[in-house]
Amino acid sequence: MITELSIQNFKSWKDTGKLQTAPLTGFFGANSSGKTSILQTLLMLKQTVERPPNWNEIIDFGDDNSLVYLGSFDDLIYQHKPDSTLGISLSWKLSEKLSLMEEKEIDILSYDFSLHNVQNSGFNLKFNYTFGDTKYGVLSKIDPGSHLIKDDKVIGYAKPFRCYGIQEGDFGTLQLISPLETQFGNLFRSIRYLGPLREYPRHNYAWQGKHTAGVGQHGEDMVTALFSGRIQLRSIEEEIPKWLERLDLIHSYRLNPLTHTEKDYEFLVKKYQDGPEVRLTDVGFGVSQVLPVLVLCYYVPEGSILILEQPEAHLHPKVQSELADLLIEVVKKRNLQIILESHSENLIVRLMRRIAEEEISNKDTAFYFCKMNEGTSEIDKLIFDDYGNIENWPENFFGDATGDLIEKTMAEMKRKEEQGL
């Protein structure tokens, strides 16, 4: 689980400061306030880790087929200032304690890196792993070269592998850095991402007998995950129908094999218990949009990290509220960490209620409000008390509904006065 994140000079962020993250972490704010950019830093590192072994760049800024496409270093650096240094640091809790050399066993590992573009001729890279009171890393410069560093002092030679490992060095160096590199890779491979635009429902779905890591960036692998989860004896078969009924979207569903083909299925649903079966394409659009969220939450292995953008998209306000209960349940029962970006007032109000009812502790949540100030993103952590109240409720957090009601009342009074009522 990621416990802390900090970002410098990334897109609209000059410096986020240290963001404490929790099992359930949310970023709220107006459009273009920088919420999504925070998530993109994690996706950038994930796609870097998942590149084929023969890929030798430092960081994967992406392309049209990536989780995130950031263009070039000059495109993503804050205010497009080429002499600025990109920096990201994070800490995470290991799934199992790790023993390193003569150090005590550790269960928290920290990583930071900085990347500087040197007059478009290459990058200076520095990264560190910190555990206990010790910091090991790599300093790689165009001139004079690459070094292993301990507590920022050069102690040997090490050629970096991407932004988090080494591909050359003496045996002792490899023995030291390799387990840290493995932990970093495991962390980002445990992340699953679902974007804000889920694909439209289809008349037919094909299943090739393959398994999938998640449901796809746009939910395109949802049916594959349903079949795969059934084969792997996961809890999808029981949990998905339960939640679809609780959300008052449909009563039940089944995947019906088409007789003229061996691999195609139609997704049939019943709106109510004794109702007729119809295709997924013939019910409300919200069903197809929330299904990938539900499937992802119960398909991924326990201990995974989910990054969700606008999980409430195209859902009725009541369903948005119930979605908060889904997130609480999988965080508690499946040990998932959920990091989301949302515009939903209903979702956060339900979360406030559940904190008051002690369904989830405020210590297991971390919510932030992002805003833009003259081209620079700023962030405030929302402070919850033990009863679910937000002590520093931001101005116009979800617009100005109260202001609209006041203006409506004033207009009504004026019109009635003019009409002599």
Phi, psi and omega in degrees: 000132177287130183249341181203145181216140178217140186224136177231134172059044177242113180053241184274003182261117170281317178196120178282343193072183181277117180261115176281127180251158186226177176307323176239108185238133181226145176241125183237164179147174181291168174301144177060033178262355177108001181302308184296327181299325178298315179294326183296330178297320179291320179293325177299317179290324178298312182289337173293314179298321188272006174295152177302155185303331183274007179276125192242016176280175182276309181222142179269105177280354171096173175210192184296342182256006184270168173300322179216138180243110187254358182080227181255175176302317180295332179289322188264345184289144184307126180055021177055035178270107188295342181270002178281158181251125176282131180224137175221136173223149179206157174233149178213155179269125181287149178290331175222150180295148185237134176255129182234117178049235181262008179287157174293163175299140181238150173233358174238130179233138179242148181220142173215151175216156173226143184225126183232128180273120185264093175048041177059018179257356180149183185242141163267128184237139171220130173220152183223147165248131180242129176215133186061233179256015187242145179228118177243147178188196183229137173242115183236114180242152175304321176216119024256359180141201187249142184219150166276135181234145174233122183050043176070013176249136180291127179233358181177193182251139175202124176266128187288148168250106186057215185256014187216001182213187178230146178249345176218145178165171179288168187302317181299321179295313179299319180296328181281310188281329186306313179294330177290317177300320179296317179297320178297313179298318179299320180301310186281337173287340179279353180277134173238141187235138172230120184282177185281342183249095178279150184291156178293151177296151181249159174288321180229149176236137178258140173233122185265010181082012182263163174257163182223152180286328182210214178251006182089157183299329182243016181081011185291341180256020184299313182293322175301318179295323178297314177294315182297318179296324178296317181292322183273011175059038174275176191272014184301315187301328181269321190280320184298309177301322180301315183285325177298323178287319179296323178285357178060040180259306175215164179275316184199169177212163170205154177261112187260118179292137178277136189290334185272003180213156181267347189239353185258143181225151170252141182267104184257141181227154170247127180288324176218168195304314184260014182279169179285156174278132176227163178290158177302329180292346186255011174243177184305145184299330182299330181299311182292338181277328181271337181305314179300326178295313180298312183298316181300317183297329182253355180268320186294154177297152175301144182090000179287165175247125179252130172252117184240126174258122178046060179299342182273002187304133176068019180253147176298148180308321179297319180292325177300320178296315180295331179298327176300322179293324175300313182297319178299316183298313184286332175296318184279314188272333183247005177056037177273152165255130179242125176242116187232158172239130189211157172245010192270114174292323182296322181295312184288328177294321176296321177297320177300317179298317183291330174293317178298325181275001179064028173285332175213144181278148175296341177286342178264010178231152173212116182237140185231147176247122181257144177213161181251132178230102178052048175087357180241131179285142176230156186219141175232136174279131177283127185264113178262138170271182184292349182252014174084004178279139174270115186282340181233053182304121184290150176295133180056041181307310178238048182089201184228063181298320179297317178300320179296320179294321178296313180295323177298316180296319178297318179295321178297315180298319181296314182296319180294324178295317180295330181271000179072025181268000000 
